[in-house]
Amino acid sequence: MQGVSNRNLSTKQLIKGMLLMRDISLTTLAEELNKNFGYSFTQSNLSRKLNTDTVKWTELRDIAMILGYSIKISPVESWNGIQNRSALLQRENMTTIL
């Protein structure tokens, strides 16, 4: 899992991979999240969140912590700034009609 850089990796695949690497079941993960962070997850509703890709950032952070992983966001060395500033400026001038 070191240096995961696949843009198409889903949250479900990421968490399932971490569970596999640690040899921990989804049921055990749910129990640990409940005990350590006060969630009220069951295996079933945690599985549903993974399948529907509705895991919150805080939940992902807590899952990573339980499984002994950290989440690292770092700058890309090759980033050259925002290339198309005019498109961003045009959005500011758009009117939204509800």
Backbone as XML, in Angstrom:
<?xml version="1.0"?>
<chain id="A" units="angstrom">
  <residue number="1" name="MET">
    <atom name="N" x="0.822" y="-1.188" z="0.000"/>
    <atom name="CA" x="0.000" y="0.000" z="0.000"/>
    <atom name="C" x="0.873" y="1.262" z="0.000"/>
  </residue>
  <residue number="2" name="GLN">
    <atom name="N" x="2.163" y="1.094" z="0.194"/>
    <atom name="CA" x="3.072" y="2.236" z="0.227"/>
    <atom name="C" x="2.994" y="3.023" z="-1.067"/>
  </residue>
  <residue number="3" name="GLY">
    <atom name="N" x="2.758" y="4.327" z="-0.959"/>
    <atom name="CA" x="2.763" y="5.193" z="-2.122"/>
    <atom name="C" x="1.673" y="4.901" z="-3.124"/>
  </residue>
  <residue number="4" name="VAL">
    <atom name="N" x="0.452" y="4.684" z="-2.672"/>
    <atom name="CA" x="-0.658" y="4.422" z="-3.582"/>
    <atom name="C" x="-0.875" y="5.649" z="-4.455"/>
  </residue>
  <residue number="5" name="SER">
    <atom name="N" x="-0.824" y="5.458" z="-5.772"/>
    <atom name="CA" x="-0.975" y="6.605" z="-6.657"/>
    <atom name="C" x="-1.986" y="6.356" z="-7.769"/>
  </residue>
  <residue number="6" name="ASN">
    <atom name="N" x="-2.778" y="5.302" z="-7.663"/>
    <atom name="CA" x="-3.778" y="5.003" z="-8.682"/>
    <atom name="C" x="-4.983" y="5.902" z="-8.469"/>
  </residue>
  <residue number="7" name="ARG">
    <atom name="N" x="-5.258" y="6.793" z="-9.406"/>
    <atom name="CA" x="-6.374" y="7.729" z="-9.283"/>
    <atom name="C" x="-7.714" y="7.016" z="-9.271"/>
  </residue>
  <residue number="8" name="ASN">
    <atom name="N" x="-7.775" y="5.813" z="-9.815"/>
    <atom name="CA" x="-9.039" y="5.100" z="-9.931"/>
    <atom name="C" x="-9.302" y="4.173" z="-8.753"/>
  </residue>
  <residue number="9" name="LEU">
    <atom name="N" x="-8.455" y="4.200" z="-7.752"/>
    <atom name="CA" x="-8.631" y="3.373" z="-6.569"/>
    <atom name="C" x="-9.788" y="3.917" z="-5.748"/>
  </residue>
  <residue number="10" name="SER">
    <atom name="N" x="-10.815" y="3.101" z="-5.535"/>
    <atom name="CA" x="-11.972" y="3.554" z="-4.768"/>
    <atom name="C" x="-11.671" y="3.489" z="-3.270"/>
  </residue>
  <residue number="11" name="THR">
    <atom name="N" x="-12.466" y="4.201" z="-2.514"/>
    <atom name="CA" x="-12.338" y="4.163" z="-1.062"/>
    <atom name="C" x="-12.529" y="2.733" z="-0.571"/>
  </residue>
  <residue number="12" name="LYS">
    <atom name="N" x="-13.481" y="2.025" z="-1.169"/>
    <atom name="CA" x="-13.736" y="0.635" z="-0.794"/>
    <atom name="C" x="-12.495" y="-0.217" z="-1.024"/>
  </residue>
  <residue number="13" name="GLN">
    <atom name="N" x="-11.863" y="-0.079" z="-2.192"/>
    <atom name="CA" x="-10.668" y="-0.863" z="-2.494"/>
    <atom name="C" x="-9.533" y="-0.514" z="-1.535"/>
  </residue>
  <residue number="14" name="LEU">
    <atom name="N" x="-9.399" y="0.756" z="-1.221"/>
    <atom name="CA" x="-8.354" y="1.194" z="-0.308"/>
    <atom name="C" x="-8.552" y="0.579" z="1.078"/>
  </residue>
  <residue number="15" name="ILE">
    <atom name="N" x="-9.756" y="0.680" z="1.614"/>
    <atom name="CA" x="-10.028" y="0.148" z="2.952"/>
    <atom name="C" x="-9.944" y="-1.372" z="2.963"/>
  </residue>
  <residue number="16" name="LYS">
    <atom name="N" x="-10.487" y="-2.024" z="1.937"/>
    <atom name="CA" x="-10.403" y="-3.489" z="1.865"/>
    <atom name="C" x="-8.935" y="-3.931" z="1.808"/>
  </residue>
  <residue number="17" name="GLY">
    <atom name="N" x="-8.107" y="-3.183" z="1.081"/>
    <atom name="CA" x="-6.680" y="-3.498" z="1.013"/>
    <atom name="C" x="-6.001" y="-3.354" z="2.364"/>
  </residue>
  <residue number="18" name="MET">
    <atom name="N" x="-6.351" y="-2.284" z="3.093"/>
    <atom name="CA" x="-5.775" y="-2.098" z="4.429"/>
    <atom name="C" x="-6.217" y="-3.212" z="5.368"/>
  </residue>
  <residue number="19" name="LEU">
    <atom name="N" x="-7.497" y="-3.603" z="5.272"/>
    <atom name="CA" x="-8.001" y="-4.699" z="6.110"/>
    <atom name="C" x="-7.263" y="-6.000" z="5.794"/>
  </residue>
  <residue number="20" name="LEU">
    <atom name="N" x="-7.058" y="-6.256" z="4.524"/>
    <atom name="CA" x="-6.367" y="-7.470" z="4.090"/>
    <atom name="C" x="-4.928" y="-7.481" z="4.598"/>
  </residue>
  <residue number="21" name="MET">
    <atom name="N" x="-4.249" y="-6.337" z="4.488"/>
    <atom name="CA" x="-2.856" y="-6.253" z="4.937"/>
    <atom name="C" x="-2.728" y="-6.481" z="6.447"/>
  </residue>
  <residue number="22" name="ARG">
    <atom name="N" x="-3.752" y="-6.106" z="7.186"/>
    <atom name="CA" x="-3.720" y="-6.246" z="8.647"/>
    <atom name="C" x="-4.436" y="-7.508" z="9.122"/>
  </residue>
  <residue number="23" name="ASP">
    <atom name="N" x="-5.026" y="-8.261" z="8.187"/>
    <atom name="CA" x="-5.763" y="-9.490" z="8.512"/>
    <atom name="C" x="-6.855" y="-9.209" z="9.553"/>
  </residue>
  <residue number="24" name="ILE">
    <atom name="N" x="-7.648" y="-8.172" z="9.272"/>
    <atom name="CA" x="-8.734" y="-7.759" z="10.155"/>
    <atom name="C" x="-10.033" y="-7.770" z="9.354"/>
  </residue>
  <residue number="25" name="SER">
    <atom name="N" x="-11.098" y="-8.251" z="9.964"/>
    <atom name="CA" x="-12.396" y="-8.314" z="9.285"/>
    <atom name="C" x="-13.111" y="-6.976" z="9.383"/>
  </residue>
  <residue number="26" name="LEU">
    <atom name="N" x="-14.079" y="-6.797" z="8.517"/>
    <atom name="CA" x="-14.895" y="-5.590" z="8.538"/>
    <atom name="C" x="-15.685" y="-5.512" z="9.842"/>
  </residue>
  <residue number="27" name="THR">
    <atom name="N" x="-16.112" y="-6.651" z="10.357"/>
    <atom name="CA" x="-16.832" y="-6.698" z="11.631"/>
    <atom name="C" x="-15.946" y="-6.196" z="12.769"/>
  </residue>
  <residue number="28" name="THR">
    <atom name="N" x="-14.709" y="-6.650" z="12.807"/>
    <atom name="CA" x="-13.770" y="-6.210" z="13.841"/>
    <atom name="C" x="-13.483" y="-4.724" z="13.706"/>
  </residue>
  <residue number="29" name="LEU">
    <atom name="N" x="-13.335" y="-4.254" z="12.467"/>
    <atom name="CA" x="-13.114" y="-2.824" z="12.243"/>
    <atom name="C" x="-14.281" y="-2.010" z="12.790"/>
  </residue>
  <residue number="30" name="ALA">
    <atom name="N" x="-15.503" y="-2.424" z="12.489"/>
    <atom name="CA" x="-16.692" y="-1.724" z="12.980"/>
    <atom name="C" x="-16.693" y="-1.685" z="14.509"/>
  </residue>
  <residue number="31" name="GLU">
    <atom name="N" x="-16.385" y="-2.795" z="15.135"/>
    <atom name="CA" x="-16.355" y="-2.868" z="16.603"/>
    <atom name="C" x="-15.305" y="-1.920" z="17.176"/>
  </residue>
  <residue number="32" name="GLU">
    <atom name="N" x="-14.135" y="-1.875" z="16.559"/>
    <atom name="CA" x="-13.055" y="-1.012" z="17.039"/>
    <atom name="C" x="-13.393" y="0.475" z="16.847"/>
  </residue>
  <residue number="33" name="LEU">
    <atom name="N" x="-14.026" y="0.805" z="15.727"/>
    <atom name="CA" x="-14.449" y="2.185" z="15.494"/>
    <atom name="C" x="-15.462" y="2.618" z="16.551"/>
  </residue>
  <residue number="34" name="ASN">
    <atom name="N" x="-16.384" y="1.722" z="16.876"/>
    <atom name="CA" x="-17.395" y="2.020" z="17.904"/>
    <atom name="C" x="-16.739" y="2.236" z="19.261"/>
  </residue>
  <residue number="35" name="LYS">
    <atom name="N" x="-15.844" y="1.344" z="19.606"/>
    <atom name="CA" x="-15.197" y="1.386" z="20.915"/>
    <atom name="C" x="-14.277" y="2.598" z="21.068"/>
  </residue>
  <residue number="36" name="ASN">
    <atom name="N" x="-13.505" y="2.904" z="20.048"/>
    <atom name="CA" x="-12.487" y="3.951" z="20.147"/>
    <atom name="C" x="-12.974" y="5.355" z="19.785"/>
  </residue>
  <residue number="37" name="PHE">
    <atom name="N" x="-13.990" y="5.437" z="18.922"/>
    <atom name="CA" x="-14.408" y="6.749" z="18.439"/>
    <atom name="C" x="-15.889" y="7.038" z="18.648"/>
  </residue>
  <residue number="38" name="GLY">
    <atom name="N" x="-16.620" y="6.105" z="19.247"/>
    <atom name="CA" x="-18.022" y="6.348" z="19.560"/>
    <atom name="C" x="-18.991" y="6.218" z="18.396"/>
  </residue>
  <residue number="39" name="TYR">
    <atom name="N" x="-18.543" y="5.595" z="17.310"/>
    <atom name="CA" x="-19.461" y="5.351" z="16.194"/>
    <atom name="C" x="-20.462" y="4.276" z="16.601"/>
  </residue>
  <residue number="40" name="SER">
    <atom name="N" x="-21.502" y="4.086" z="15.790"/>
    <atom name="CA" x="-22.447" y="2.993" z="16.026"/>
    <atom name="C" x="-22.551" y="2.152" z="14.758"/>
  </residue>
  <residue number="41" name="PHE">
    <atom name="N" x="-21.386" y="1.764" z="14.234"/>
    <atom name="CA" x="-21.336" y="0.961" z="13.013"/>
    <atom name="C" x="-21.620" y="-0.496" z="13.288"/>
  </residue>
  <residue number="42" name="THR">
    <atom name="N" x="-22.286" y="-1.124" z="12.346"/>
    <atom name="CA" x="-22.345" y="-2.587" z="12.283"/>
    <atom name="C" x="-21.563" y="-2.971" z="11.037"/>
  </residue>
  <residue number="43" name="GLN">
    <atom name="N" x="-21.272" y="-4.241" z="10.896"/>
    <atom name="CA" x="-20.589" y="-4.708" z="9.689"/>
    <atom name="C" x="-21.425" y="-4.351" z="8.478"/>
  </residue>
  <residue number="44" name="SER">
    <atom name="N" x="-22.723" y="-4.484" z="8.602"/>
    <atom name="CA" x="-23.637" y="-4.251" z="7.492"/>
    <atom name="C" x="-23.645" y="-2.789" z="7.042"/>
  </residue>
  <residue number="45" name="ASN">
    <atom name="N" x="-23.797" y="-1.857" z="7.991"/>
    <atom name="CA" x="-23.867" y="-0.466" z="7.535"/>
    <atom name="C" x="-22.500" y="0.086" z="7.136"/>
  </residue>
  <residue number="46" name="LEU">
    <atom name="N" x="-21.422" y="-0.432" z="7.687"/>
    <atom name="CA" x="-20.087" y="-0.045" z="7.234"/>
    <atom name="C" x="-19.848" y="-0.563" z="5.810"/>
  </residue>
  <residue number="47" name="SER">
    <atom name="N" x="-20.297" y="-1.773" z="5.558"/>
    <atom name="CA" x="-20.192" y="-2.340" z="4.212"/>
    <atom name="C" x="-21.004" y="-1.525" z="3.208"/>
  </residue>
  <residue number="48" name="ARG">
    <atom name="N" x="-22.190" y="-1.089" z="3.613"/>
    <atom name="CA" x="-23.037" y="-0.270" z="2.741"/>
    <atom name="C" x="-22.355" y="1.054" z="2.419"/>
  </residue>
  <residue number="49" name="LYS">
    <atom name="N" x="-21.722" y="1.678" z="3.425"/>
    <atom name="CA" x="-21.011" y="2.928" z="3.181"/>
    <atom name="C" x="-19.875" y="2.730" z="2.184"/>
  </residue>
  <residue number="50" name="LEU">
    <atom name="N" x="-19.195" y="1.605" z="2.264"/>
    <atom name="CA" x="-18.118" y="1.315" z="1.316"/>
    <atom name="C" x="-18.674" y="1.093" z="-0.091"/>
  </residue>
  <residue number="51" name="ASN">
    <atom name="N" x="-19.768" y="0.338" z="-0.176"/>
    <atom name="CA" x="-20.350" y="0.024" z="-1.481"/>
    <atom name="C" x="-20.945" y="1.245" z="-2.176"/>
  </residue>
  <residue number="52" name="THR">
    <atom name="N" x="-21.457" y="2.182" z="-1.399"/>
    <atom name="CA" x="-22.062" y="3.382" z="-1.981"/>
    <atom name="C" x="-21.090" y="4.563" z="-2.005"/>
  </residue>
  <residue number="53" name="ASP">
    <atom name="N" x="-19.866" y="4.319" z="-1.571"/>
    <atom name="CA" x="-18.813" y="5.335" z="-1.551"/>
    <atom name="C" x="-19.259" y="6.591" z="-0.798"/>
  </residue>
  <residue number="54" name="THR">
    <atom name="N" x="-19.818" y="6.372" z="0.398"/>
    <atom name="CA" x="-20.271" y="7.486" z="1.232"/>
    <atom name="C" x="-19.503" y="7.564" z="2.551"/>
  </residue>
  <residue number="55" name="VAL">
    <atom name="N" x="-18.267" y="7.085" z="2.546"/>
    <atom name="CA" x="-17.420" y="7.172" z="3.732"/>
    <atom name="C" x="-16.950" y="8.616" z="3.870"/>
  </residue>
  <residue number="56" name="LYS">
    <atom name="N" x="-17.160" y="9.194" z="5.034"/>
    <atom name="CA" x="-16.749" y="10.576" z="5.284"/>
    <atom name="C" x="-15.237" y="10.644" z="5.505"/>
  </residue>
  <residue number="57" name="TRP">
    <atom name="N" x="-14.693" y="11.822" z="5.286"/>
    <atom name="CA" x="-13.265" y="12.030" z="5.500"/>
    <atom name="C" x="-12.866" y="11.657" z="6.928"/>
  </residue>
  <residue number="58" name="THR">
    <atom name="N" x="-13.660" y="12.069" z="7.918"/>
    <atom name="CA" x="-13.332" y="11.773" z="9.317"/>
    <atom name="C" x="-13.364" y="10.276" z="9.586"/>
  </residue>
  <residue number="59" name="GLU">
    <atom name="N" x="-14.302" y="9.575" z="8.943"/>
    <atom name="CA" x="-14.380" y="8.121" z="9.107"/>
    <atom name="C" x="-13.169" y="7.448" z="8.484"/>
  </residue>
  <residue number="60" name="LEU">
    <atom name="N" x="-12.759" y="7.920" z="7.304"/>
    <atom name="CA" x="-11.573" y="7.367" z="6.652"/>
    <atom name="C" x="-10.335" y="7.600" z="7.504"/>
  </residue>
  <residue number="61" name="ARG">
    <atom name="N" x="-10.228" y="8.799" z="8.070"/>
    <atom name="CA" x="-9.108" y="9.120" z="8.961"/>
    <atom name="C" x="-9.079" y="8.172" z="10.156"/>
  </residue>
  <residue number="62" name="ASP">
    <atom name="N" x="-10.246" y="7.935" z="10.771"/>
    <atom name="CA" x="-10.323" y="7.070" z="11.939"/>
    <atom name="C" x="-10.050" y="5.616" z="11.580"/>
  </residue>
  <residue number="63" name="ILE">
    <atom name="N" x="-10.528" y="5.185" z="10.416"/>
    <atom name="CA" x="-10.263" y="3.820" z="9.944"/>
    <atom name="C" x="-8.761" y="3.636" z="9.749"/>
  </residue>
  <residue number="64" name="ALA">
    <atom name="N" x="-8.123" y="4.605" z="9.092"/>
    <atom name="CA" x="-6.679" y="4.518" z="8.879"/>
    <atom name="C" x="-5.938" y="4.444" z="10.210"/>
  </residue>
  <residue number="65" name="MET">
    <atom name="N" x="-6.365" y="5.251" z="11.171"/>
    <atom name="CA" x="-5.715" y="5.268" z="12.477"/>
    <atom name="C" x="-5.860" y="3.909" z="13.169"/>
  </residue>
  <residue number="66" name="ILE">
    <atom name="N" x="-7.059" y="3.346" z="13.147"/>
    <atom name="CA" x="-7.306" y="2.035" z="13.772"/>
    <atom name="C" x="-6.410" y="0.964" z="13.153"/>
  </residue>
  <residue number="67" name="LEU">
    <atom name="N" x="-6.231" y="1.052" z="11.828"/>
    <atom name="CA" x="-5.464" y="0.027" z="11.111"/>
    <atom name="C" x="-3.969" y="0.323" z="11.055"/>
  </residue>
  <residue number="68" name="GLY">
    <atom name="N" x="-3.544" y="1.409" z="11.693"/>
    <atom name="CA" x="-2.122" y="1.709" z="11.758"/>
    <atom name="C" x="-1.568" y="2.366" z="10.506"/>
  </residue>
  <residue number="69" name="TYR">
    <atom name="N" x="-2.388" y="3.135" z="9.822"/>
    <atom name="CA" x="-1.952" y="3.868" z="8.630"/>
    <atom name="C" x="-2.111" y="5.358" z="8.874"/>
  </residue>
  <residue number="70" name="SER">
    <atom name="N" x="-1.388" y="6.136" z="8.099"/>
    <atom name="CA" x="-1.572" y="7.580" z="8.126"/>
    <atom name="C" x="-1.977" y="8.020" z="6.726"/>
  </residue>
  <residue number="71" name="ILE">
    <atom name="N" x="-2.653" y="9.130" z="6.668"/>
    <atom name="CA" x="-3.044" y="9.709" z="5.388"/>
    <atom name="C" x="-2.157" y="10.913" z="5.174"/>
  </residue>
  <residue number="72" name="LYS">
    <atom name="N" x="-1.469" y="10.926" z="4.053"/>
    <atom name="CA" x="-0.524" y="12.005" z="3.786"/>
    <atom name="C" x="-0.932" y="12.721" z="2.500"/>
  </residue>
  <residue number="73" name="ILE">
    <atom name="N" x="-1.069" y="14.017" z="2.595"/>
    <atom name="CA" x="-1.314" y="14.845" z="1.427"/>
    <atom name="C" x="-0.093" y="15.737" z="1.286"/>
  </residue>
  <residue number="74" name="SER">
    <atom name="N" x="0.567" y="15.629" z="0.152"/>
    <atom name="CA" x="1.780" y="16.411" z="-0.045"/>
    <atom name="C" x="1.766" y="17.063" z="-1.420"/>
  </residue>
  <residue number="75" name="PRO">
    <atom name="N" x="2.467" y="18.159" z="-1.558"/>
    <atom name="CA" x="2.476" y="18.861" z="-2.843"/>
    <atom name="C" x="3.181" y="18.039" z="-3.923"/>
  </residue>
  <residue number="76" name="VAL">
    <atom name="N" x="2.705" y="18.202" z="-5.131"/>
    <atom name="CA" x="3.310" y="17.548" z="-6.279"/>
    <atom name="C" x="4.425" y="18.459" z="-6.784"/>
  </residue>
  <residue number="77" name="GLU">
    <atom name="N" x="5.604" y="17.903" z="-6.931"/>
    <atom name="CA" x="6.749" y="18.720" z="-7.324"/>
    <atom name="C" x="6.608" y="19.318" z="-8.719"/>
  </residue>
  <residue number="78" name="SER">
    <atom name="N" x="5.893" y="18.639" z="-9.603"/>
    <atom name="CA" x="5.802" y="19.104" z="-10.985"/>
    <atom name="C" x="4.642" y="20.069" z="-11.225"/>
  </residue>
  <residue number="79" name="TRP">
    <atom name="N" x="3.945" y="20.494" z="-10.165"/>
    <atom name="CA" x="2.786" y="21.370" z="-10.329"/>
    <atom name="C" x="3.241" y="22.744" z="-10.794"/>
  </residue>
  <residue number="80" name="ASN">
    <atom name="N" x="2.605" y="23.253" z="-11.852"/>
    <atom name="CA" x="2.986" y="24.545" z="-12.421"/>
    <atom name="C" x="1.936" y="25.617" z="-12.204"/>
  </residue>
  <residue number="81" name="GLY">
    <atom name="N" x="1.023" y="25.396" z="-11.312"/>
    <atom name="CA" x="-0.022" y="26.375" z="-11.056"/>
    <atom name="C" x="-1.272" y="26.068" z="-11.852"/>
  </residue>
  <residue number="82" name="ILE">
    <atom name="N" x="-2.245" y="26.894" z="-11.673"/>
    <atom name="CA" x="-3.513" y="26.712" z="-12.377"/>
    <atom name="C" x="-3.342" y="27.250" z="-13.784"/>
  </residue>
  <residue number="83" name="GLN">
    <atom name="N" x="-3.555" y="26.366" z="-14.751"/>
    <atom name="CA" x="-3.284" y="26.706" z="-16.141"/>
    <atom name="C" x="-4.350" y="27.588" z="-16.769"/>
  </residue>
  <residue number="84" name="ASN">
    <atom name="N" x="-5.600" y="27.385" z="-16.409"/>
    <atom name="CA" x="-6.680" y="28.072" z="-17.101"/>
    <atom name="C" x="-7.430" y="28.994" z="-16.142"/>
  </residue>
  <residue number="85" name="ARG">
    <atom name="N" x="-6.797" y="30.078" z="-15.758"/>
    <atom name="CA" x="-7.409" y="31.010" z="-14.812"/>
    <atom name="C" x="-8.635" y="31.690" z="-15.380"/>
  </residue>
  <residue number="86" name="SER">
    <atom name="N" x="-8.689" y="31.875" z="-16.698"/>
    <atom name="CA" x="-9.836" y="32.571" z="-17.284"/>
    <atom name="C" x="-11.122" y="31.773" z="-17.068"/>
  </residue>
  <residue number="87" name="ALA">
    <atom name="N" x="-11.055" y="30.444" z="-17.110"/>
    <atom name="CA" x="-12.245" y="29.621" z="-16.866"/>
    <atom name="C" x="-12.728" y="29.806" z="-15.433"/>
  </residue>
  <residue number="88" name="LEU">
    <atom name="N" x="-11.797" y="29.918" z="-14.493"/>
    <atom name="CA" x="-12.182" y="30.130" z="-13.091"/>
    <atom name="C" x="-12.811" y="31.509" z="-12.909"/>
  </residue>
  <residue number="89" name="LEU">
    <atom name="N" x="-12.248" y="32.503" z="-13.553"/>
    <atom name="CA" x="-12.788" y="33.858" z="-13.434"/>
    <atom name="C" x="-14.165" y="33.956" z="-14.065"/>
  </residue>
  <residue number="90" name="GLN">
    <atom name="N" x="-14.425" y="33.231" z="-15.155"/>
    <atom name="CA" x="-15.723" y="33.232" z="-15.803"/>
    <atom name="C" x="-16.781" y="32.646" z="-14.881"/>
  </residue>
  <residue number="91" name="ARG">
    <atom name="N" x="-16.439" y="31.638" z="-14.105"/>
    <atom name="CA" x="-17.382" y="31.034" z="-13.173"/>
    <atom name="C" x="-17.881" y="32.047" z="-12.148"/>
  </residue>
  <residue number="92" name="GLU">
    <atom name="N" x="-17.013" y="32.975" z="-11.746"/>
    <atom name="CA" x="-17.402" y="33.974" z="-10.758"/>
    <atom name="C" x="-18.480" y="34.893" z="-11.305"/>
  </residue>
  <residue number="93" name="ASN">
    <atom name="N" x="-18.517" y="35.088" z="-12.611"/>
    <atom name="CA" x="-19.474" y="35.994" z="-13.230"/>
    <atom name="C" x="-20.763" y="35.301" z="-13.652"/>
  </residue>
  <residue number="94" name="MET">
    <atom name="N" x="-20.887" y="34.010" z="-13.403"/>
    <atom name="CA" x="-22.076" y="33.268" z="-13.804"/>
    <atom name="C" x="-23.214" y="33.521" z="-12.835"/>
  </residue>
  <residue number="95" name="THR">
    <atom name="N" x="-24.425" y="33.543" z="-13.342"/>
    <atom name="CA" x="-25.623" y="33.709" z="-12.532"/>
    <atom name="C" x="-26.289" y="32.358" z="-12.380"/>
  </residue>
  <residue number="96" name="THR">
    <atom name="N" x="-26.688" y="32.026" z="-11.177"/>
    <atom name="CA" x="-27.372" y="30.771" z="-10.916"/>
    <atom name="C" x="-28.854" y="31.039" z="-10.762"/>
  </residue>
  <residue number="97" name="ILE">
    <atom name="N" x="-29.654" y="30.308" z="-11.503"/>
    <atom name="CA" x="-31.116" y="30.450" z="-11.418"/>
    <atom name="C" x="-31.667" y="29.164" z="-10.830"/>
  </residue>
  <residue number="98" name="LEU">
    <atom name="N" x="-32.367" y="29.283" z="-9.741"/>
    <atom name="CA" x="-32.946" y="28.100" z="-9.075"/>
    <atom name="C" x="-34.403" y="27.986" z="-9.408"/>
  </residue>
</chain>
